[in-house]
C-alpha cells in the first residue's frame, strides 16, 4: 500500500490531558479518513504550549501527507495553536483580511484585542469559506487547523472531506470462537506472506458465539480475497463462526 496517502492527527489541549474533556475528534477524523482511503499513522495529544505545538506540527508535516490539528484556536490566552505553528516554521503571525472582514460583518463594532487574535494566522495560510460559516477552514501547507469543539470540527471537515478521497480500503472480518493462542502462529504466517494486506486480531468479551474478531484490509480487493482464502484454508474450521 505504498501509494496510500498518510495522515497524522494532533489533539491540542490541557483539558484533554487532564481529563476535564474527553477527546472525540481524533476518533471522528480517524474514521472519516479511513473511509476516504487515507491511512492514519499517528494520533498525538499535546499541551497548550507554543514550543511543543511548533515542533510537533513541523515534524508531522514532514512525515505525513496530511496533518490535522484540533484545539487551541480561539480568543483566549491558552489558544496558542496559531502562534505555535508559526514559530515551528519560523514565520510571523499576520492578520488575515478575509477573517477580519467576516468578524467585522458579524459584530459590526470595532474588533477588540480578543477578536483581533482570531484573525491572526501563520504567514502563507489559506482559508476556505462557505456561506453561513462562523469561522473558515484554515490550512497551512499540508496542515488543516480546526477548533476543538467537536460540532465545529465535524461541520468543517464535511465541507472539505472530498479533497482527501483516494482508492478505498477493502475490509473483511472473521469471527472466531477460539483463543488467539490457537491461531496466532497461523495468522502470523499468512500475514508474512501477504504484505499488501493488513491483519489485526481483537478479543471480544460478552459474545456467546465468538471470542475474537480478525480483520483483514487492503486497497487491492484481489489480494485481499487471496489472503483470506489462504487464511481460511489453514484455520481450524471448528472455530470459524462467520465471515463478513
Secondary structure, DSSP 4 states (H G I P E B T S, - for coil): -TT--EEEEEEE-HHHHTTSS---HHHHHHHHHHHTT-EEEEEEEE-S-HHHHHHHHHHHHHH-SEEEEES--SSSTT--HHHHHHHHTT--EEE-HHHHHHHHHHH-S---HHHHHHTEEETT-EEE--TT-SS-EEEETTEEEE-S-HHHHHHHHHHHGGGG--SPPEEEEEEESS-HHHHHHHHHHHHHT-TTSEEEEEE-SS-SS-SEEEEEEES-HHHHHHHHHHHHHHS-GGGEEEE-
